[in-house]
C-alpha cells in the first residue's frame, strides 16, 4: 500500500502462521507487510486480538492453578514434618489463611 498523503494510514494483516499485526504509513515512510501476509479489516484484527487475549487469560489461569497446587502440596509436606503453619506457608509460598 502506498500512501501519497501525510495522513496516517494503518494497515492490518494476517500472516500464514495465523498471527496478526498492524503497521502504519505516514506518507514519508510506507509500511510493508511481511512476506506472505494478507491485509485484513480492523474488525478482523480486533477479533483475532480478542481471541488471543482470551487464550492468554486461560493459559495464565492454568499456570496459576498449577502453581497453587504445588504450593498446597509443599505446605502439606512441610506441616507433615512438624513445621508451624505460618512457617510452612512462607516456605511454600502459599498465601496466609484468611484468619491469619
C-alpha positions in Angstrom: 0.0 0.0 0.0 1.5 3.4 -1.0 0.3 6.4 0.9 0.9 9.7 -1.0 -0.6 12.0 1.6 0.7 12.8 5.1 -2.4 11.4 6.7 -1.6 8.3 8.8 -2.8 5.0 7.4 -3.0 1.8 9.4 -2.8 -1.5 7.7 -3.9 -4.6 9.5 -2.6 -8.0 8.3 -2.6 -11.7 9.0 0.4 -13.9 8.3 0.4 -17.5 7.1 1.1 -18.8 10.6 -2.2 -17.2 11.9 -0.7 -14.3 13.7 -1.9 -10.7 13.1 -0.3 -7.4 13.1 -0.6 -3.8 12.2 1.7 -1.2 10.6 1.4 2.4 9.7 2.3 4.7 6.9 2.6 8.4 7.2 3.4 9.5 3.7 7.1 9.6 4.4 7.7 6.1 5.5 5.5 3.5 3.9 4.7 0.3 5.7 5.5 -3.0 4.0 3.6 -6.1 5.2 5.7 -9.2 6.0 6.1 -11.8 3.2 3.0 -13.9 2.7 0.8 -11.6 4.8 -2.6 -10.6 3.6 -4.5 -7.4 4.5 -7.4 -7.8 6.9 -10.0 -5.4 8.2 -9.7 -3.6 11.5 -12.6 -5.7 12.8 -10.9 -9.0 11.9 -7.8 -7.7 13.6 -9.7 -6.8 16.7 -11.4 -10.2 16.8 -8.1 -12.0 16.4 -6.6 -9.9 19.2 -9.6 -10.6 21.5 -9.3 -14.3 20.8 -5.6 -14.2 21.6 -6.3 -12.3 24.9 -8.9 -14.9 25.8 -6.5 -17.7 25.1 -3.7 -16.0 27.1 -6.1 -15.5 30.1 -7.0 -19.2 30.1 -3.3 -20.1 29.9 -2.4 -17.8 32.8 -5.2 -19.2 34.9 -3.9 -22.7 34.1 -0.4 -21.7 35.3 -1.8 -20.1 38.4 -3.8 -23.2 39.3 -0.7 -25.4 38.8 1.3 -23.1 41.0 -1.3 -23.1 43.7 -1.5 -26.9 43.6 2.3 -27.0 44.0 2.2 -24.6 46.9 -0.5 -26.6 48.7 1.5 -29.8 48.2 4.6 -28.2 49.6 2.6 -26.8 52.5 1.2 -30.2 53.3 4.6 -31.8 53.2 6.2 -29.1 55.4 3.4 -29.3 58.0 3.7 -33.1 58.0 7.3 -32.6 59.0 6.1 -30.6 62.0 6.7 -27.0 60.9 4.2 -24.4 62.1 1.6 -23.4 59.6 2.9 -19.8 59.3 6.4 -21.1 58.5 5.2 -23.7 56.1 3.1 -21.1 54.3 6.1 -18.8 54.0 8.4 -21.5 52.7 5.8 -22.9 50.3 4.7 -19.5 49.0 1.1 -20.3 50.0 -0.8 -17.2 50.9 -1.7 -16.7 54.5 -5.0 -18.2 55.6 -7.9 -15.6 55.8 -7.9 -15.8 59.6 -4.2 -15.2 60.0 
